[in-house]
Amino acid sequence: MRPGRTAGGSVPSERRPASDDRAVARTLRSDFRAFGARAGDAVPGWVGGAMAGLQSALLSTGAVVAVALAVVAASPSADGTAGVDWEGAAAAGVRVWLLAHGVAAGSASASVGLVPLGLTLLFASLAASLARRFAVPTTGSWLAFTATYAACAGLIASASDAAETAPHAVVRAVLVGALVGGGGSGAGLRRAGWLLGAGWPRRAGSPRRPGEGRLPAWMAAGLRLGTATALGLWAAGAITFCLWTVAGWSEIGHAAATLDADPVGTLVLALGEAAYAPTLAVWGLAWLAGPGFSVGVGTEYAPAHLTTAPLPSIPILGALPHGAGGVLVLAPLVVIAVAAGLRSVARRFGERPSARTQVTAVATVAVLAVAAAMASRGSLGGGRLASAGPAPLATAFWLALLVALGFAGGSVAARLRRPSSPRATASDRRKSQIDAPGRLPRPETPGRTPSLPPP
């Protein structure tokens, strides 16, 4: 028998070791990774922002339409697939999506234009997540995301029947879409390292990120303080409306019982009222500020005045305040207390806020108050209900004034809490030793109390 042959005369196949197979697999994997890296470098950064904006618009629209289709399919009146109006349900979902972007829904004579801020904030959060995950933290990427999202909002508004019932529907959809997409993507890219100010906190030893240092420290601190104050006041407005809900629980139950809705209708009503919860929180904040709000022409809900009128059969409207005057006129003190408390807490997270920092914070609160009041104002139907919500300028003015008083009170309280003794503390002495030119603090020995120079 010739060597190298088997009994049958066939030549055995030569086997490669397993280590060679793994080496080849690693080589192919590294080649694919290198190819992907080169392809990614060849694509401009703004393309990722545009694709993320397209994903955000399509996913948010698809989610609302899917919920509308599920509600119609689960309705007790649906009998198989023949009795389900899928086209009408999809159109209703699109109108709800457009309503969250400022486009009124309904007919030309009786339309609902009050924006459900809950859905708007949800869409902005989705945009922030997608931008942080798929977009490059650059200005071009942010502009591409904003432009793509706004263009998608305009196309959806032009393709729907909103252009026939709501005036300037496409323009409103584009503008609000730019605000939602730009604000959400800006927040997401900000967390990814875009447009960091010099005063924003950064871990010790971490590398300097692109864009860091564009804002002065006092301006960044003022923006942080103003944003925190606005969020705190918004939370106070939400708590106020929760208290109203507890007080008017009987009227809310009576209004819900008169509707006599089926389980699916009750679920839809609950979801709709939950979507309007942030809007009602802004109403509560406007009430705390003093000017209050209106639900229809000729009505006024304020701490000092109360003028009511018949309301639609919506259960959540039974939580509106039913009294005014007396101790309720002291409601603006809540705004002053919240501002003073946040001014006092701000000292623990950084340096003592300077005068220009507090002025920047007050201006930030005023701008955010105008935006929130405009977003929470709209129509609830035709006729007398064509106007509902707070007055933007009056609400912003009184909030800015009350916040300024709160900051002033917080500053006075911080000065009164300072130690009256001229003897400095150990940390102040150590800091003065470090800052002194040509002097270094004596190294501390473990287990011994460091010796300090006399004051």
C-alpha positions, 0 to 999 in steps of 0.5 A: 500500500502506498503511503498516504493512502487509505485502504480504499485507495482514497487520499485523506483530506488534510485538516487544519488545526482549530487555532487556525480557524479561530485566527481566520475568523478573528482576521475576518472580523477585524477586517469587517470592523475596519471596513465599517470604521472607514465607511463611518468616517466617509459618511458626514456627521449630519447624516446621522442626525437626519436619520435620527430625526426621521426615526423619531418622527416615524416612531412617535407617529406609529406609536400613536396610530398603533394605540388608536388601532388597538383601541378600535379593535378592542371596542365592544362594537367591533365585530370581526374585521368587517366592522372595524374602521381601520382608516378612520382609526389611523386618521384619528391617531394622526390627528392626536399626534398633530394635536401634540404638535400644536395643530387643532383637531376637529371641525372648523366651527368647533375645534380642540386646540389645547395641546396635551403637553404629556404627549409633547414631552414624551415625543421630545424625550424620544427625540432626546434618546434617539439623538443621544444614541445615533447622532454625532454631538455636533451643531450640524447633526443637531440642525439636521435632526431639527430640520428633518423632524420639522419637515416630517411634521409638515408632511404629515400635516399636509397629508392629513385633513388638518389643513382643511379644518385648522388654519395654517396647520402646516406652518404650525406643525413645522414650527412646533415640530422644530421646537420639539425636535430641536429641544429634544435632540439638543437635550440628548446631544447635550448629555453626549457632550455638545454645548457644555458650559464652563460652569457645568459640573465635570468629574475630576480628571475627566477629559475636556469635551468638545464645546465645553467652556463656551458659556461663562460660569456665572451664566451657566450657573444662572441657567441651572438655577433658573431651570431648577426653579422653573421645574420646582414651581411646575411641581408646586403647580402639579401638587396644587392641582392634585389638592384640587382633585382631592377636594373635587373628587365627588364632582369628578365621579359624578361627571364620569358617571354621567358619561356611561362609557364602556371599559374601552372608552373609560380607558381612552378617557383616562389616557387623555386626561393623563396626557393633559396632566402637565397642562393642568399643572401649568394652570395650577402654577398660574393660579399660584402666581396670582393671575390665574387662568380661564376656561372659556370667555368670561371666566376667571380662576384666581386666588382673589377672584372666581368667575365660573360658567357651565363647563363640558362634561369632562371629569377632570374639569370637576377639579377646578377650584371652587373658592377664592378670597380669604386665606387663598390670597396668600397663595403667591407666597408658595412661589416665594418660598420655593424660590427662596428654598432653591436659592438656599440649596444652590449654595451647597452645589457650588459657589454662592450665586452672584447678582448676575447669576440670579438675574439670569435665573429670573430671566430664565424663569420668565422665558420658560413661563411664557413658553409654558403658558403659551403651550397650555393655552388653547380652545376646548370647542366652539363658541365660549370655549374657544379660549382657555388657559393662562395669560402668558405675559401676566403669568410670566411677569408675576412669576418673575417678580415673585421669584426675584423676591424669593431669591432676595429673601434667600440671600438675606437668610444666607447672610444671616446664617453666616457665623458672626465670629471672626475666627475662620474655620479650618477649611477656610484657613487651609484654602487660604494657605493654598491660594496664598502665593509662595505658601503651601499647606503642611502635609497632614499625617494620618492619625494626627490633627493638623496644626493650623496657624493662628487667625 
